[in-house]
Amino acid sequence: MIFRALGRQVKGSEAQVLFSIPPVAGEDEGRKRVSEQINTWLQAWCHRQNLGFFDLGSVYVAPGLLATEGVHLLQKGKRILAQELTRLIYRALN
């Protein structure tokens, strides 16, 4: 899997790496389930490898944050994501 290869590339370096897969909302339950399974595996793998994992999780599939097709964040969702990423970067740098 690509995450393993990327993890090997950065492991042991001074780089700070963060992995995340955006959630999938909408009608396609199979696609949503696969996305959740990948995120569950990825989060556990990142923890074992001492790599960061940013959980976009269910907060971004809340009403008013994702567009109806369930792929793109609406303005409010983008604002919340930007605030979360800003906090994460601030903690990493301080």
C-alpha positions in Angstrom: 0.0 0.0 0.0 1.2 3.5 -0.8 1.0 4.6 2.9 3.6 1.9 3.9 6.0 3.0 1.2 5.6 6.6 2.1 6.0 5.8 5.8 9.3 4.0 5.0 10.5 7.0 3.1 10.0 9.4 6.0 10.7 7.1 9.0 13.8 8.1 10.7 13.9 11.5 9.1 13.3 14.7 10.8 10.2 15.3 8.7 6.8 15.5 10.3 4.2 13.6 8.4 0.5 13.5 8.7 -1.8 11.0 7.0 -5.6 11.3 6.5 -8.2 10.1 4.1 -11.3 12.3 3.8 -14.6 10.6 4.8 -17.2 9.7 2.1 -20.8 10.7 2.6 -23.8 10.1 0.5 -25.7 7.2 -0.9 -22.9 4.8 -1.7 -22.7 2.7 1.4 -20.0 0.4 0.0 -17.7 3.3 -0.8 -18.3 4.8 2.6 -17.6 1.5 4.4 -14.3 1.0 2.4 -13.2 4.6 3.3 -14.0 3.9 7.0 -12.0 0.6 6.9 -9.0 2.3 5.3 -9.1 5.1 7.9 -9.3 2.6 10.8 -6.4 0.6 9.4 -4.4 3.7 8.6 -4.9 5.2 12.1 -3.7 2.1 13.8 -0.7 1.7 11.4 0.3 5.4 11.9 0.2 4.9 15.7 2.4 1.8 15.5 4.9 3.6 13.2 4.9 6.8 15.4 3.4 8.8 12.5 0.7 11.4 12.8 -2.9 10.7 11.8 -5.4 13.5 11.4 -8.9 12.1 11.8 -11.3 13.9 9.5 -13.9 11.5 10.8 -17.6 12.0 11.3 -17.3 15.7 12.1 -16.9 16.5 8.4 -19.9 14.4 7.3 -22.2 16.4 9.6 -25.0 18.3 7.8 -23.8 21.6 6.3 -20.1 20.7 6.0 -20.0 18.4 2.9 -21.6 19.0 -0.4 -24.5 16.8 -1.4 -22.3 14.5 -3.5 -20.3 13.9 -0.3 -16.9 14.7 -1.8 -16.2 18.4 -1.4 -16.3 20.5 1.7 -18.7 23.4 1.8 -17.4 26.8 3.0 -18.2 26.1 6.6 -16.5 22.7 6.4 -13.4 24.3 4.8 -13.3 26.9 7.6 -13.4 24.2 10.3 -10.8 22.1 8.6 -8.5 25.2 8.2 -8.9 25.9 12.0 -8.0 22.3 12.9 -5.0 22.2 10.6 -3.8 25.6 12.0 -4.0 24.2 15.5 -2.2 21.0 14.5 0.6 23.0 12.8 1.0 25.3 15.7 1.4 22.4 18.1 3.9 20.8 15.8 6.0 23.9 15.6 5.9 24.8 19.3 
